[in-house]
């Protein structure tokens, strides 16, 4: 007798969700601040981050290793640009890959941060704060790219404000051994959103709105 797949698949989904919920509860009860990505990684661990591969937010990084400033994270950076991009313009959604920015970046919405804006950004991604619970998705449209004096990319941040998830690079064991440290495990996303809004960048709340926006830019 053939099994009814319409019954089997929902049952599997319920088991997966139950496992995620139990994992989240165990992490919470242990006293650790966790994010959605922490739960996902505990069920399906990510491979070790490489220099040009964004590392997912990690709320479990030991406090002693977290950078206290952007210069401590990337000492050599000369300027930082805020960017807006259509992540669907490429099969890879990363804002930076192999030393190049995403082909969906809009030049019209690319702006070099002022000293005050850079200080606000620094306050959003360093230090300690409560965890962010994001949705189980990732559709980034905003980011910051760090350049050296020769316009070579040294690192970047990317954010999906719709689902409250984010990535950044570099974040490697080698870098931590050099005493530079990764960024905070939990970011002030509302503070980061204000940076973009004050620069008149759109911050939309639905995929269809983003689709319509990028169609208007063509």
SVG drawing of the C-alpha trace seen along z (x, -y; Angstrom):
<svg xmlns="http://www.w3.org/2000/svg" viewBox="-2 -63 50 65">
<polyline fill="none" stroke="black" stroke-width="0.4" points="0.0,0.0 1.5,-3.4 2.1,-6.0 0.2,-9.3 2.9,-11.9 0.4,-14.7 0.3,-13.3 4.0,-12.3 5.5,-15.8 3.5,-17.8 4.4,-15.3 8.1,-15.7 7.8,-19.5 6.2,-19.3 9.0,-17.1 11.6,-19.6 9.8,-22.5 9.5,-20.6 13.3,-19.9 14.1,-23.6 11.7,-24.7 13.3,-22.2 16.8,-23.3 15.9,-27.0 14.4,-26.1 17.5,-24.2 19.8,-27.1 17.6,-29.6 17.4,-27.6 21.2,-27.3 21.4,-31.1 22.8,-31.8 21.3,-34.6 20.4,-33.0 19.2,-34.1 17.3,-32.3 20.6,-31.6 22.0,-30.0 19.1,-27.5 19.6,-26.8 23.3,-26.2 22.7,-23.8 20.4,-21.7 22.5,-22.1 26.0,-23.5 27.5,-25.9 31.0,-25.2 33.9,-27.2 33.8,-30.8 36.4,-31.6 38.0,-35.0 35.6,-35.9 32.5,-34.1 30.1,-36.0 29.9,-34.6 26.5,-34.3 25.7,-36.3 26.9,-34.4 25.6,-35.3 28.0,-32.7 31.3,-34.4 33.3,-34.8 33.1,-38.4 36.9,-38.7 37.1,-38.1 34.6,-40.7 36.0,-43.8 35.5,-47.0 35.7,-49.2 35.6,-48.9 39.3,-49.7 40.0,-46.8 38.0,-44.6 39.6,-45.9 42.5,-48.2 43.4,-49.0 40.1,-50.4 40.2,-53.9 36.5,-54.5 33.1,-52.8 30.3,-53.0 26.6,-52.3 25.0,-50.4 21.6,-49.2 21.3,-46.2 18.9,-43.8 20.1,-40.4 18.0,-38.6 20.3,-40.0 22.7,-37.2 22.5,-33.5 24.7,-34.4 23.1,-36.9 26.3,-38.0 27.0,-41.7 30.7,-41.0 32.2,-37.8 35.7,-37.2 36.6,-40.9 33.8,-42.4 30.5,-43.9 27.2,-42.3 26.1,-43.1 22.7,-44.3 24.2,-47.3 22.6,-50.6 25.1,-53.3 22.4,-55.9 22.2,-54.5 25.9,-54.3 27.1,-56.8 30.4,-57.1 29.8,-57.4 30.7,-60.6 32.6,-60.5 29.3,-60.8 27.6,-58.1 30.6,-55.8 30.5,-56.3 26.8,-55.4 27.5,-52.3 30.3,-51.3 27.9,-51.6 25.4,-49.3 27.8,-46.4 30.1,-46.5 29.4,-46.0 26.8,-43.8 23.0,-43.8 20.1,-41.3 19.7,-38.8 17.6,-39.3 15.2,-36.7 15.0,-36.6 12.7,-34.8 13.8,-31.6 14.6,-33.5 17.2,-35.9 16.6,-38.6 19.3,-41.2 19.1,-44.6 21.3,-46.9 25.0,-46.8 28.3,-48.5 31.6,-47.9 35.0,-48.6 37.8,-49.8 41.5,-50.4 43.4,-53.4 43.6,-51.7 39.9,-51.0 40.4,-47.3 37.6,-45.7 38.6,-44.5 35.2,-43.5 31.5,-44.1 28.2,-43.9 24.9,-42.9 21.4,-43.1 17.9,-41.9 15.6,-44.2 12.5,-42.3 13.6,-39.1 16.1,-40.6 19.1,-38.5 22.5,-39.6 26.0,-38.4 29.5,-39.9 33.0,-39.1 35.8,-38.6 35.2,-36.4 37.9,-33.7 39.8,-31.9 43.0,-33.4 41.7,-36.9 40.7,-36.3 44.2,-34.8 45.7,-38.1 43.7,-39.9 41.4,-41.7 38.2,-39.8 34.8,-39.5 31.9,-42.0 29.2,-41.7 27.0,-38.7 23.9,-40.9 23.4,-44.1 21.3,-47.2 19.2,-46.8 16.9,-49.7 19.9,-52.0 21.3,-50.7 17.9,-51.2 18.0,-54.8 21.4,-55.3 19.9,-54.2 16.7,-56.2 18.6,-59.4 20.5,-58.9 17.1,-58.6 17.7,-54.9 14.4,-53.0 13.7,-50.4 10.7,-48.4 8.9,-45.7 7.7,-43.3 9.4,-41.4 6.8,-42.6 7.5,-46.2 11.2,-45.6 10.4,-44.0 8.4,-47.0 11.1,-49.4 13.9,-47.7 11.7,-47.6 11.3,-51.4 15.1,-51.8 15.6,-50.1"/>
</svg>
